[in-house]
Amino acid sequence: MYYNYRTWNTGGHQTEPQIPEETKSMWKHVAEKGNWRIVELPNGYFQTECKDIEKEDLWKDVTRRETIEGAERAIDSSIDHYKKKLKSIEGPKVVKTFQ
């Protein structure tokens, strides 16, 4: 049986690709619920929008849902997704050490 694994740091050099700071900033921005809003469209659907990271008066549409509850669930799912991405770039976390 062959087992393949990857580590975050071997021999003093980085083995995982580096995430650009611009990407990290965007992930942090969209992980904050205060940067989101829901608008009702003329057709009765609800659109989720995220505030632009550079221009605070500009909102970018993300998804459309039939209900306001569905729109808020979509926002919450997006926030959870980006929080997980941010947590993953922290690297491995020791959860137990054996002696």
ABEGO torsion letter per residue (X at the ends): XBBBBBBABBGGBBABBBBBAAAAAAAAAAABAAABBBBBBAAGBBBBBBBBAABAABBBBABBBABAAAAAAAAAAAAAAAAAAAAAAAEBBBABBBX
